[in-house]
Every structure is written in structure tokens, then in C-alpha cells.
Amino acid sequence: MSTLVLLMRLCFFGDSFVNGTGDPEHLGWVGRICAERHRAGRDLTAYNLGVRRDTSADIRARWHTEAVARLPDDVEGRLIFSFGVNDCVLENGSSRLAMALSLEHASAILRVASGWRPTLFIGPPPIADDAINRRIAELSSALADLCSVLGTPYLDTFSALQRTDCWLTEVAAGDGAHPGAGGYVELARIVSEWSAWQAWF
């Protein structure tokens, strides 16, 4: 394996779930999957660029500037996006963003990103609200279809985490959206076992 791959830089863009909000260990799933790669002998630089309450519109507005500052042309850089829950959350009686807008923003992000650097998309997780979860599930399915068209690998975390007692229990016991350390351990496991993630290494 080449030195460039061993010195890979990863930019993780998203919301509070990327940030790891709610994890008392302050690792979230991003810190855990990168620590696992480090233990396997991969020299990574990981940039956690998750921002609480960010929607797809917010990420579209900032991701490229932030990525260019961290991924100069002479480094092996990769991009990971994960967002969608904040688009579906209710504000003033309706979703913060209509699904059509969410998909428009995601498409604009991924068309540029995947043409520039290897890119992955990790879908939005469930929270402790059935009505919002229905919107998240619908958006997750639409994002999967979009990624299929664009050729961007997509990981459906919503379905997997709905079958994960630890995630659901910790989310319900917490703020209704974010798990504790155990939930993030489970999400990290799902991502680390994903073949598209493993293929990078």
C-alpha cells in the first residue's frame, strides 16, 4: 500500500450526529472508526466538521471551502457526508426543509464532491419521534436512490439502527435524538463493517 494512502486525510461533514453530541466520551462514531483504523496501522488525519442543527442547505453552503482548506492537491483526501435528520425536524409546524430541497442540496454537494475526491454518504439515523422518523425513513430511501444514480456509495443507517436496542434505548433516555456512548459504538460498528468504507483501506 502506498504512503499516500497511509497518510490519508478524511473530512467528515454533517450535523450533531457526526459531531458526536451526547457521547460522554466525546468520540462519537467518527472518532471510533478512525481510532479503529489507527489501531490497524493506518496513519489518518480526521477532520470532524459536524455542526449541530445543520441542514443539507447549511452543509452545502460551507463544505467546499472547509474541505479545500484541509485537503491540498498533494494529499490523499476523502470526503464523508452524513445529514438529513435536521431537514426533517419540525419547526413552526412543518419540516425545516422540504424533501425536494434536501435532495437538491444533496445532489449539488455530491456532484461536486465525487468529481473531486472519493466520497461516501452515510444516511441519517432514527430518533425517538415516530412522525419525524417516517420523514427520515422517506428521505433516507430517496437519498439512497440519488446516490445510486450518482455512483456514490450509500449506507442506510436508519434501518440498521432501528433494529439496535442500544441506540433506541439511549436516544429515548437522552434528549430524544442523540444516544450515549453505547449508541455511537453501535453506529461505529455499522460503518466500520461497511464494505465501501473498508475498501478505502
TIGUGU-285100 format. One line per field, with one value per residue: residue number from 1; residue in one letter; x, y, z of N, C-alpha, C in turn. Coordinates in nm, 2 decimals, always signed. Layout:
<atoms>
i = NUM;...
aa = A;...
neast = X;...
nnorth = Y;...
nup = Z;...
caeast = X;...
canorth = Y;...
caup = Z;...
ceast = X;...
cnorth = Y;...
cup = Z;...
</atoms>
This chain:
<atoms>
i = 1;2;3;4;5;6;7;8;9;10;11;12;13;14;15;16;17;18;19;20;21;22;23;24;25;26;27;28;29;30;31;32;33;34;35;36;37;38;39;40;41;42;43;44;45;46;47;48;49;50;51;52;53;54;55;56;57;58;59;60;61;62;63;64;65;66;67;68;69;70;71;72;73;74;75;76;77;78;79;80;81;82;83;84;85;86;87;88;89;90;91;92;93;94;95;96;97;98;99;100;101;102;103;104;105;106;107;108;109;110;111;112;113;114;115;116;117;118;119;120;121;122;123;124;125;126;127;128;129;130;131;132;133;134;135;136;137;138;139;140;141;142;143;144;145;146;147;148;149;150;151;152;153;154;155;156;157;158;159;160;161;162;163;164;165;166;167;168;169;170;171;172;173;174;175;176;177;178;179;180;181;182;183;184;185;186;187;188;189;190;191;192;193;194;195;196;197;198;199;200;201
aa = M;S;T;L;V;L;L;M;R;L;C;F;F;G;D;S;F;V;N;G;T;G;D;P;E;H;L;G;W;V;G;R;I;C;A;E;R;H;R;A;G;R;D;L;T;A;Y;N;L;G;V;R;R;D;T;S;A;D;I;R;A;R;W;H;T;E;A;V;A;R;L;P;D;D;V;E;G;R;L;I;F;S;F;G;V;N;D;C;V;L;E;N;G;S;S;R;L;A;M;A;L;S;L;E;H;A;S;A;I;L;R;V;A;S;G;W;R;P;T;L;F;I;G;P;P;P;I;A;D;D;A;I;N;R;R;I;A;E;L;S;S;A;L;A;D;L;C;S;V;L;G;T;P;Y;L;D;T;F;S;A;L;Q;R;T;D;C;W;L;T;E;V;A;A;G;D;G;A;H;P;G;A;G;G;Y;V;E;L;A;R;I;V;S;E;W;S;A;W;Q;A;W;F
neast = +0.08;+0.05;+0.24;+0.09;-0.18;-0.16;-0.13;-0.37;-0.62;-0.92;-1.23;-1.51;-1.84;-2.13;-2.39;-2.51;-2.49;-2.27;-2.09;-2.10;-2.26;-2.39;-2.24;-2.06;-1.80;-1.69;-1.63;-1.80;-1.93;-1.75;-1.49;-1.45;-1.44;-1.22;-1.02;-1.02;-0.91;-0.66;-0.55;-0.53;-0.31;-0.32;-0.23;-0.40;-0.55;-0.81;-1.08;-1.33;-1.62;-1.87;-2.17;-2.39;-2.74;-2.72;-2.86;-2.91;-2.89;-2.72;-2.48;-2.43;-2.36;-2.12;-1.93;-1.74;-1.55;-1.44;-1.34;-1.14;-0.96;-0.84;-0.76;-0.52;-0.39;-0.18;-0.23;-0.37;-0.70;-1.02;-1.38;-1.66;-2.00;-2.28;-2.61;-2.94;-3.14;-3.19;-3.31;-3.56;-3.68;-3.94;-4.03;-4.22;-4.45;-4.39;-4.16;-3.82;-3.69;-3.82;-3.85;-3.78;-3.61;-3.40;-3.30;-3.22;-3.01;-2.84;-2.78;-2.64;-2.42;-2.30;-2.24;-2.04;-1.85;-1.79;-1.68;-1.44;-1.30;-1.27;-1.58;-1.82;-2.15;-2.33;-2.62;-2.91;-2.98;-3.24;-3.46;-3.62;-3.90;-4.19;-4.33;-4.14;-3.95;-4.07;-4.05;-3.77;-3.71;-3.82;-3.68;-3.42;-3.45;-3.49;-3.25;-3.07;-3.15;-3.08;-2.80;-2.73;-2.79;-2.59;-2.36;-2.24;-2.14;-2.37;-2.48;-2.73;-2.82;-3.05;-3.23;-3.07;-3.02;-3.27;-3.31;-3.15;-3.12;-2.97;-2.91;-3.17;-3.27;-3.09;-3.12;-3.39;-3.37;-3.22;-3.19;-3.38;-3.30;-3.02;-2.78;-2.60;-2.27;-2.28;-2.46;-2.33;-2.11;-2.24;-2.33;-2.08;-1.98;-2.15;-2.08;-1.80;-1.80;-1.90;-1.87;-1.79;-1.66;-1.45;-1.32;-1.16;-0.93
nnorth = -0.12;+0.23;+0.51;+0.75;+0.66;+0.56;+0.80;+0.92;+1.18;+1.26;+1.41;+1.47;+1.56;+1.71;+1.69;+1.71;+1.44;+1.35;+1.51;+1.39;+1.45;+1.41;+1.20;+1.10;+1.03;+1.18;+1.10;+0.99;+0.84;+0.89;+0.94;+0.69;+0.51;+0.60;+0.57;+0.29;+0.24;+0.35;+0.18;-0.04;+0.02;+0.24;+0.56;+0.82;+1.15;+1.30;+1.51;+1.64;+1.77;+1.82;+2.00;+2.12;+2.12;+2.17;+2.17;+2.02;+2.23;+2.41;+2.27;+2.24;+2.51;+2.55;+2.33;+2.30;+2.51;+2.46;+2.21;+2.24;+2.39;+2.20;+1.99;+1.99;+1.98;+1.80;+1.59;+1.28;+1.29;+1.23;+1.23;+1.23;+1.23;+1.30;+1.35;+1.49;+1.44;+1.69;+1.83;+1.71;+1.76;+1.92;+2.26;+2.53;+2.39;+2.25;+2.06;+2.14;+2.16;+2.10;+1.78;+1.78;+2.00;+1.91;+1.70;+1.83;+1.99;+1.79;+1.66;+1.86;+1.89;+1.63;+1.59;+1.77;+1.70;+1.42;+1.43;+1.54;+1.42;+1.10;+0.98;+0.92;+0.85;+0.86;+0.76;+0.92;+0.87;+0.71;+0.88;+0.95;+0.98;+0.91;+1.03;+1.21;+1.02;+0.88;+1.06;+1.08;+0.82;+0.81;+1.02;+0.90;+0.68;+0.81;+0.95;+0.73;+0.64;+0.86;+0.86;+0.62;+0.67;+0.87;+0.73;+0.72;+0.56;+0.45;+0.43;+0.28;+0.37;+0.41;+0.19;-0.01;+0.08;+0.10;-0.15;-0.19;-0.22;-0.08;+0.17;+0.28;+0.27;+0.44;+0.68;+0.74;+0.77;+0.99;+1.30;+1.26;+1.25;+1.21;+0.95;+0.79;+0.69;+0.41;+0.38;+0.52;+0.35;+0.13;+0.25;+0.32;+0.06;-0.04;+0.13;+0.08;-0.19;-0.17;-0.23;-0.04;+0.15;+0.00;-0.07;+0.15;+0.12
nup = +0.00;-0.08;+0.04;+0.03;+0.07;+0.33;+0.47;+0.46;+0.45;+0.61;+0.57;+0.75;+0.71;+0.84;+1.08;+1.42;+1.48;+1.34;+1.48;+1.72;+1.94;+2.27;+2.35;+2.62;+2.61;+2.41;+2.15;+1.96;+1.66;+1.45;+1.57;+1.67;+1.45;+1.32;+1.51;+1.52;+1.27;+1.30;+1.49;+1.33;+1.19;+1.01;+0.92;+0.98;+0.93;+1.07;+1.02;+1.19;+1.10;+1.18;+1.26;+1.49;+1.45;+1.18;+0.85;+0.53;+0.35;+0.50;+0.51;+0.24;+0.19;+0.31;+0.29;+0.08;+0.09;+0.35;+0.31;+0.10;+0.24;+0.40;+0.25;+0.05;-0.29;-0.30;-0.12;-0.01;-0.01;+0.13;+0.14;+0.36;+0.40;+0.60;+0.68;+0.73;+0.93;+1.06;+0.85;+0.85;+1.09;+1.28;+1.25;+1.35;+1.27;+1.04;+0.83;+0.85;+0.61;+0.29;+0.13;-0.14;-0.16;+0.02;-0.13;-0.36;-0.25;-0.16;-0.40;-0.53;-0.36;-0.38;-0.65;-0.70;-0.50;-0.54;-0.79;-0.73;-0.51;-0.36;-0.23;+0.02;+0.15;+0.44;+0.57;+0.74;+1.09;+1.30;+1.54;+1.86;+1.78;+1.63;+1.41;+1.30;+1.24;+1.03;+0.82;+0.81;+0.73;+0.48;+0.35;+0.37;+0.20;-0.04;-0.06;-0.09;-0.34;-0.50;-0.45;-0.57;-0.84;-0.88;-0.84;-0.59;-0.30;-0.06;+0.28;+0.46;+0.75;+0.90;+0.89;+1.00;+1.26;+1.37;+1.44;+1.65;+1.98;+2.18;+2.06;+2.03;+2.29;+2.43;+2.30;+2.36;+2.63;+2.66;+2.51;+2.33;+2.07;+2.04;+2.11;+2.39;+2.47;+2.41;+2.20;+2.00;+1.97;+1.85;+1.61;+1.50;+1.47;+1.26;+1.05;+1.03;+0.94;+0.69;+0.35;+0.16;+0.31;+0.41;+0.18;+0.12;+0.25
caeast = +0.00;+0.14;+0.25;-0.02;-0.30;-0.14;-0.13;-0.50;-0.69;-1.06;-1.32;-1.65;-1.93;-2.27;-2.47;-2.47;-2.46;-2.13;-2.02;-2.10;-2.33;-2.45;-2.14;-1.98;-1.66;-1.66;-1.57;-1.90;-1.89;-1.63;-1.37;-1.43;-1.40;-1.08;-0.93;-1.00;-0.82;-0.53;-0.50;-0.49;-0.18;-0.34;-0.20;-0.51;-0.58;-0.96;-1.14;-1.48;-1.68;-2.02;-2.22;-2.53;-2.86;-2.70;-2.94;-2.83;-2.86;-2.61;-2.37;-2.40;-2.30;-1.99;-1.84;-1.63;-1.45;-1.38;-1.26;-1.03;-0.86;-0.78;-0.72;-0.45;-0.38;-0.08;-0.26;-0.48;-0.81;-1.15;-1.50;-1.77;-2.11;-2.39;-2.70;-3.08;-3.23;-3.24;-3.40;-3.69;-3.73;-4.04;-4.02;-4.34;-4.55;-4.35;-4.02;-3.73;-3.67;-3.90;-3.77;-3.72;-3.49;-3.30;-3.24;-3.14;-2.88;-2.75;-2.73;-2.54;-2.30;-2.23;-2.19;-1.91;-1.76;-1.75;-1.59;-1.31;-1.24;-1.35;-1.68;-1.92;-2.26;-2.38;-2.76;-2.95;-3.03;-3.37;-3.46;-3.73;-4.02;-4.24;-4.37;-4.02;-3.89;-4.13;-3.99;-3.63;-3.71;-3.85;-3.56;-3.31;-3.47;-3.46;-3.10;-3.01;-3.18;-2.99;-2.66;-2.72;-2.78;-2.46;-2.25;-2.18;-2.18;-2.47;-2.51;-2.86;-2.81;-3.18;-3.29;-2.99;-3.03;-3.40;-3.30;-3.04;-3.18;-2.89;-2.93;-3.31;-3.29;-3.02;-3.19;-3.51;-3.34;-3.14;-3.26;-3.48;-3.23;-2.88;-2.75;-2.48;-2.15;-2.31;-2.53;-2.23;-2.04;-2.31;-2.32;-1.94;-1.96;-2.22;-1.99;-1.67;-1.82;-1.95;-1.77;-1.74;-1.56;-1.34;-1.25;-1.07;-0.81
canorth = +0.00;+0.34;+0.61;+0.84;+0.60;+0.55;+0.93;+0.97;+1.28;+1.24;+1.52;+1.43;+1.67;+1.67;+1.76;+1.68;+1.30;+1.35;+1.58;+1.30;+1.51;+1.32;+1.10;+1.14;+1.01;+1.28;+1.03;+0.97;+0.73;+0.93;+0.91;+0.54;+0.44;+0.64;+0.50;+0.15;+0.23;+0.38;+0.06;-0.13;+0.07;+0.34;+0.69;+0.91;+1.28;+1.31;+1.64;+1.63;+1.90;+1.82;+2.12;+2.10;+2.18;+2.20;+2.11;+2.00;+2.37;+2.47;+2.19;+2.28;+2.64;+2.56;+2.22;+2.30;+2.60;+2.39;+2.09;+2.29;+2.44;+2.09;+1.89;+2.05;+1.89;+1.70;+1.49;+1.18;+1.33;+1.16;+1.30;+1.16;+1.32;+1.24;+1.46;+1.46;+1.45;+1.83;+1.86;+1.65;+1.81;+2.02;+2.40;+2.61;+2.30;+2.18;+2.02;+2.26;+2.16;+2.01;+1.68;+1.82;+2.08;+1.83;+1.62;+1.93;+2.02;+1.67;+1.63;+1.96;+1.86;+1.51;+1.60;+1.84;+1.62;+1.30;+1.46;+1.60;+1.33;+0.98;+1.03;+0.83;+0.91;+0.78;+0.81;+0.97;+0.77;+0.73;+0.94;+0.90;+1.05;+0.83;+1.11;+1.25;+0.90;+0.85;+1.15;+1.04;+0.70;+0.85;+1.09;+0.81;+0.60;+0.90;+0.97;+0.61;+0.64;+0.96;+0.81;+0.51;+0.74;+0.94;+0.64;+0.74;+0.46;+0.50;+0.34;+0.30;+0.35;+0.42;+0.06;-0.09;+0.13;+0.07;-0.29;-0.19;-0.18;+0.01;+0.31;+0.33;+0.30;+0.56;+0.80;+0.77;+0.81;+1.11;+1.42;+1.22;+1.25;+1.16;+0.84;+0.80;+0.62;+0.28;+0.40;+0.56;+0.23;+0.05;+0.31;+0.30;-0.08;-0.05;+0.20;+0.01;-0.31;-0.14;-0.27;+0.08;+0.21;-0.09;-0.06;+0.27;+0.08
caup = +0.00;-0.09;+0.16;+0.03;+0.13;+0.47;+0.52;+0.42;+0.53;+0.59;+0.61;+0.78;+0.71;+0.88;+1.18;+1.55;+1.49;+1.30;+1.59;+1.84;+2.05;+2.36;+2.39;+2.73;+2.58;+2.31;+2.04;+1.86;+1.57;+1.37;+1.65;+1.69;+1.33;+1.29;+1.61;+1.48;+1.15;+1.35;+1.56;+1.23;+1.13;+0.91;+0.97;+0.93;+0.99;+1.05;+1.05;+1.23;+1.06;+1.21;+1.32;+1.55;+1.38;+1.03;+0.75;+0.40;+0.30;+0.57;+0.47;+0.10;+0.19;+0.38;+0.29;-0.01;+0.15;+0.46;+0.26;+0.03;+0.34;+0.47;+0.15;-0.06;-0.40;-0.29;-0.02;-0.04;+0.07;+0.12;+0.19;+0.41;+0.43;+0.68;+0.72;+0.70;+1.04;+1.08;+0.75;+0.88;+1.22;+1.27;+1.30;+1.31;+1.22;+0.92;+0.83;+0.83;+0.46;+0.21;+0.08;-0.27;-0.13;+0.07;-0.24;-0.44;-0.19;-0.16;-0.53;-0.56;-0.29;-0.42;-0.78;-0.69;-0.41;-0.60;-0.90;-0.68;-0.42;-0.33;-0.15;+0.08;+0.22;+0.55;+0.59;+0.87;+1.19;+1.37;+1.67;+1.94;+1.74;+1.52;+1.30;+1.23;+1.18;+0.90;+0.72;+0.80;+0.65;+0.34;+0.30;+0.36;+0.08;-0.16;-0.07;-0.14;-0.48;-0.55;-0.45;-0.67;-0.97;-0.89;-0.82;-0.46;-0.20;+0.05;+0.39;+0.52;+0.90;+0.96;+0.90;+1.09;+1.40;+1.42;+1.49;+1.75;+2.11;+2.25;+2.01;+2.06;+2.44;+2.48;+2.24;+2.43;+2.77;+2.65;+2.46;+2.22;+1.94;+2.04;+2.21;+2.46;+2.42;+2.36;+2.07;+1.90;+1.95;+1.76;+1.48;+1.45;+1.42;+1.14;+0.95;+1.01;+0.87;+0.56;+0.25;+0.09;+0.40;+0.42;+0.05;+0.12;+0.33
ceast = +0.09;+0.13;+0.13;-0.15;-0.28;-0.15;-0.27;-0.56;-0.84;-1.14;-1.46;-1.74;-2.07;-2.32;-2.42;-2.44;-2.32;-2.04;-2.00;-2.17;-2.40;-2.35;-2.05;-1.83;-1.60;-1.58;-1.67;-1.86;-1.77;-1.50;-1.34;-1.38;-1.26;-0.98;-0.91;-0.90;-0.68;-0.47;-0.46;-0.37;-0.20;-0.31;-0.30;-0.51;-0.73;-1.00;-1.29;-1.54;-1.83;-2.06;-2.36;-2.63;-2.84;-2.80;-2.85;-2.80;-2.74;-2.48;-2.33;-2.32;-2.16;-1.89;-1.72;-1.52;-1.37;-1.29;-1.13;-0.92;-0.78;-0.73;-0.65;-0.43;-0.29;-0.11;-0.37;-0.60;-0.94;-1.26;-1.61;-1.88;-2.22;-2.48;-2.84;-3.18;-3.28;-3.33;-3.55;-3.76;-3.83;-4.00;-4.15;-4.44;-4.51;-4.20;-3.94;-3.70;-3.76;-3.80;-3.70;-3.60;-3.37;-3.22;-3.16;-3.01;-2.79;-2.69;-2.62;-2.41;-2.22;-2.18;-2.05;-1.81;-1.70;-1.66;-1.45;-1.23;-1.33;-1.45;-1.78;-2.03;-2.32;-2.52;-2.80;-3.00;-3.17;-3.35;-3.59;-3.86;-4.07;-4.27;-4.24;-3.95;-3.95;-4.07;-3.84;-3.62;-3.73;-3.74;-3.44;-3.32;-3.44;-3.32;-3.03;-3.03;-3.09;-2.85;-2.64;-2.71;-2.64;-2.34;-2.17;-2.23;-2.26;-2.49;-2.64;-2.85;-2.95;-3.23;-3.21;-3.01;-3.16;-3.41;-3.20;-3.10;-3.10;-2.91;-3.07;-3.33;-3.21;-3.07;-3.31;-3.48;-3.27;-3.23;-3.37;-3.42;-3.10;-2.86;-2.64;-2.37;-2.19;-2.38;-2.43;-2.14;-2.11;-2.31;-2.18;-1.92;-2.03;-2.13;-1.87;-1.68;-1.87;-1.84;-1.71;-1.64;-1.43;-1.25;-1.14;-0.93;-0.76
cnorth = +0.12;+0.43;+0.70;+0.79;+0.59;+0.69;+1.00;+1.08;+1.26;+1.36;+1.46;+1.55;+1.63;+1.75;+1.71;+1.53;+1.28;+1.41;+1.48;+1.36;+1.40;+1.21;+1.15;+1.12;+1.10;+1.21;+1.01;+0.85;+0.76;+0.90;+0.77;+0.47;+0.48;+0.58;+0.36;+0.14;+0.26;+0.25;-0.05;-0.09;+0.17;+0.48;+0.79;+1.05;+1.29;+1.45;+1.62;+1.76;+1.89;+1.94;+2.10;+2.18;+2.21;+2.11;+2.08;+2.13;+2.43;+2.40;+2.23;+2.42;+2.64;+2.45;+2.24;+2.39;+2.53;+2.27;+2.14;+2.33;+2.32;+1.98;+1.95;+1.94;+1.78;+1.59;+1.40;+1.22;+1.25;+1.24;+1.21;+1.25;+1.24;+1.35;+1.41;+1.48;+1.59;+1.88;+1.82;+1.70;+1.92;+2.15;+2.47;+2.52;+2.23;+2.15;+2.14;+2.27;+2.06;+1.90;+1.71;+1.91;+2.00;+1.75;+1.71;+1.96;+1.90;+1.64;+1.73;+1.93;+1.74;+1.51;+1.67;+1.75;+1.50;+1.32;+1.51;+1.50;+1.21;+1.02;+0.92;+0.91;+0.81;+0.84;+0.85;+0.86;+0.80;+0.81;+0.89;+0.98;+0.98;+0.91;+1.16;+1.14;+0.86;+0.94;+1.12;+0.92;+0.73;+0.92;+0.99;+0.72;+0.68;+0.93;+0.85;+0.60;+0.74;+0.92;+0.70;+0.57;+0.81;+0.86;+0.66;+0.64;+0.52;+0.39;+0.38;+0.27;+0.35;+0.28;-0.02;-0.05;+0.11;-0.07;-0.30;-0.13;-0.07;+0.16;+0.36;+0.36;+0.42;+0.69;+0.84;+0.82;+0.94;+1.23;+1.39;+1.21;+1.18;+1.05;+0.88;+0.72;+0.49;+0.29;+0.43;+0.44;+0.15;+0.12;+0.30;+0.16;-0.10;+0.01;+0.12;-0.12;-0.29;-0.16;-0.15;+0.15;+0.13;-0.09;+0.05;+0.23;-0.06
cup = +0.00;+0.03;+0.15;+0.09;+0.28;+0.54;+0.48;+0.51;+0.50;+0.65;+0.63;+0.80;+0.75;+0.99;+1.32;+1.57;+1.44;+1.42;+1.71;+1.96;+2.14;+2.41;+2.50;+2.71;+2.47;+2.19;+1.93;+1.77;+1.48;+1.45;+1.66;+1.57;+1.29;+1.38;+1.57;+1.36;+1.20;+1.42;+1.45;+1.15;+1.02;+0.98;+0.91;+1.00;+0.96;+1.10;+1.07;+1.21;+1.08;+1.29;+1.37;+1.47;+1.23;+0.95;+0.62;+0.34;+0.36;+0.52;+0.32;+0.10;+0.23;+0.34;+0.20;+0.04;+0.26;+0.41;+0.19;+0.13;+0.40;+0.37;+0.03;-0.17;-0.38;-0.18;-0.07;+0.05;+0.04;+0.19;+0.24;+0.45;+0.51;+0.73;+0.69;+0.81;+1.06;+0.97;+0.78;+1.01;+1.20;+1.33;+1.25;+1.23;+1.09;+0.92;+0.80;+0.68;+0.40;+0.15;-0.06;-0.26;-0.08;-0.04;-0.34;-0.38;-0.19;-0.29;-0.57;-0.49;-0.35;-0.56;-0.78;-0.62;-0.48;-0.73;-0.86;-0.60;-0.40;-0.22;-0.10;+0.14;+0.32;+0.59;+0.73;+0.96;+1.24;+1.50;+1.74;+1.91;+1.62;+1.39;+1.22;+1.17;+1.05;+0.79;+0.70;+0.71;+0.50;+0.27;+0.28;+0.23;-0.04;-0.17;-0.13;-0.29;-0.55;-0.56;-0.55;-0.81;-0.99;-0.88;-0.69;-0.36;-0.09;+0.15;+0.46;+0.67;+0.97;+0.99;+1.01;+1.23;+1.45;+1.48;+1.61;+1.88;+2.18;+2.20;+2.05;+2.21;+2.48;+2.42;+2.32;+2.57;+2.77;+2.61;+2.36;+2.09;+1.94;+2.15;+2.30;+2.40;+2.35;+2.22;+1.96;+1.87;+1.84;+1.62;+1.42;+1.40;+1.28;+1.02;+0.92;+0.94;+0.73;+0.45;+0.18;+0.18;+0.40;+0.29;+0.04;+0.18;+0.28
</atoms>
